[in-house]
Amino acid sequence: MGNIYLYYGTGAGKTTNALGLALREVGHKQKVIIVQFLKGRKDIGEYKIRDKLKPYYEIHQFGTTKFINLKKPSTQDRKKAHEALEFAKKSLKRKPNLLVLDEAGLAAFYRLIKTDDLVHILKRIPAKTDIVITGRYVPKALIRHADIVNEIKLKKYPKKFVTTKGITY
């Protein structure tokens, strides 16, 4: 069974950490599948690079271009989260070297998907597949099932923060 990595917390860099591992895999000509829960923006770097990194890199988005109200998600948000989970299950059958479930932890925490359904996937990963899960907040069950857990905490944030193309998206 592969390793399960979990990057969670209030600090920045959870997805960036996952993408760093994906880039390393691609550099070794290993298959990477990224499933983005709750995200649908096509102008982000990890999406725009997809064609240049084929055939080793795939990214699939299951969300809208708008920020989701996590305390009151729409029916469409819930539907897309379930679609992402089903896609992740199917992706495991292809036995990628790395499967990134970006924001799956957050989707489970806010009950857009069932934590038990996500844990079910984690218990059945192929021997040579590693999984990375990200999310600001995650259910405790994911922390228990992960092999490597990194909590990323926010220590400092500028009063005026300007997003930077290529760094923050």
C-alpha positions in Angstrom: 0.0 0.0 0.0 1.2 3.5 -0.8 1.7 6.3 1.6 -1.1 8.8 2.5 0.1 12.4 2.9 -2.1 15.0 4.5 -1.4 18.7 4.3 -3.9 20.8 6.3 -4.2 23.9 8.4 -4.7 27.7 8.3 -1.4 28.5 6.6 -0.7 28.9 2.9 1.0 26.2 0.8 -1.1 23.1 1.1 -1.9 22.8 -2.6 1.6 24.0 -3.4 3.1 21.2 -1.4 1.0 18.7 -3.2 1.9 20.2 -6.6 5.6 20.0 -5.6 5.3 16.3 -5.1 3.4 16.0 -8.4 6.2 17.8 -10.2 8.8 15.5 -8.7 6.8 12.5 -10.0 6.4 13.9 -13.4 10.2 14.6 -13.5 10.6 10.8 -13.0 8.1 10.1 -15.7 5.6 8.8 -13.2 1.8 9.1 -13.6 0.1 11.8 -11.6 -3.7 12.4 -11.4 -4.9 15.6 -9.6 -8.5 15.8 -8.5 -9.5 19.3 -7.4 -12.5 19.4 -5.1 -14.4 22.7 -4.9 -12.2 24.3 -7.5 -13.1 25.3 -11.1 -10.9 28.2 -12.1 -9.0 27.5 -15.3 -6.6 30.5 -15.0 -4.5 28.8 -12.3 -0.9 27.6 -13.1 -1.4 24.0 -12.2 -4.3 23.8 -14.6 -2.7 25.8 -17.4 0.4 23.6 -17.5 -1.5 20.3 -18.1 -0.9 20.0 -21.8 2.9 20.6 -21.4 3.2 17.9 -18.9 1.3 15.2 -20.7 1.2 12.2 -20.6 2.4 12.0 -17.0 0.2 14.8 -15.6 -3.6 15.1 -15.4 -5.7 17.6 -13.6 -9.5 17.4 -13.2 -11.6 20.1 -11.5 -14.9 19.6 -9.8 -16.1 23.0 -8.7 -17.2 26.4 -9.9 -15.2 29.5 -10.5 -16.7 31.1 -7.4 -15.8 30.7 -3.8 -18.1 28.3 -2.1 -20.1 29.3 1.0 -18.9 26.3 3.1 -21.4 26.9 5.9 -24.3 26.8 3.3 -23.0 24.9 0.2 -25.3 24.8 -2.8 -26.8 21.6 -4.3 -24.4 22.1 -7.2 -21.4 22.3 -4.8 -22.5 19.0 -3.1 -23.0 17.4 -6.5 -19.6 18.4 -7.8 -17.9 17.2 -4.6 -19.6 13.7 -5.0 -18.5 13.7 -8.7 -14.9 14.4 -7.6 -15.0 11.5 -5.1 -16.4 9.1 -7.7 -13.7 10.3 -10.2 -11.1 9.7 -7.5 -12.3 6.1 -7.0 -12.2 5.4 -10.8 -8.7 7.0 -11.0 -7.3 4.6 -8.5 -8.2 1.7 -10.9 -5.6 3.2 -13.3 -3.0 2.9 -10.6 -1.3 6.3 -10.8 2.0 6.8 -8.9 0.4 9.8 -7.2 -3.2 10.7 -6.7 -3.7 14.2 -5.3 -7.1 14.9 -3.7 -6.9 18.7 -3.5 -9.4 20.1 -0.9 -10.9 16.7 -0.3 -10.2 17.2 3.4 -12.1 20.4 3.4 -15.0 18.8 1.5 -15.2 16.1 4.1 -14.9 18.5 7.0 -17.9 20.5 5.8 -19.8 17.3 4.9 -20.0 17.8 1.2 -18.8 14.3 1.0 -18.9 11.6 3.7 -15.6 11.1 5.6 -16.3 7.4 5.6 -16.4 7.3 1.8 -13.1 9.1 1.6 -11.5 6.7 4.2 -12.9 3.8 2.2 -10.8 5.0 -0.8 -7.7 5.3 1.5 -8.1 1.7 2.7 -8.0 0.5 -0.9 -5.1 2.3 -2.6 -2.9 0.2 -4.8 0.6 -0.8 -3.6 2.5 1.7 -5.7 0.1 4.6 -5.4 0.7 7.5 -3.0 -2.2 9.8 -2.1 -2.0 13.5 -1.1 -5.0 15.1 0.6 -5.2 18.8 1.3 -7.7 21.0 3.1 -7.7 23.9 5.5 -9.8 21.9 8.0 -10.0 18.1 8.0 -11.9 15.5 9.9 -9.9 13.7 12.6 -10.4 10.4 10.9 -8.2 11.6 8.0 -5.4 12.5 10.4 -5.7 8.9 11.9 -5.5 7.3 8.5 -2.7 9.3 7.0 0.8 8.1 7.2 2.4 11.6 7.0 0.6 14.5 8.5 1.7 18.1 8.1 -0.2 20.9 9.8 0.5 24.2 8.1 -0.1 27.1 10.5 -0.4 30.8 9.7 2.1 32.8 11.7 2.1 36.1 9.9 0.0 37.8 7.2 0.5 41.3 5.7 -2.3 43.9 6.1 -2.2 44.5 2.3 -1.8 41.3 0.5 -1.6 41.3 -3.3 -2.0 38.0 -5.1 0.8 37.1 -7.5 0.3 35.2 -10.8 2.4 32.1 -10.6 2.7 32.2 -6.8 -0.8 32.4 -5.4 -2.6 31.0 -8.4 
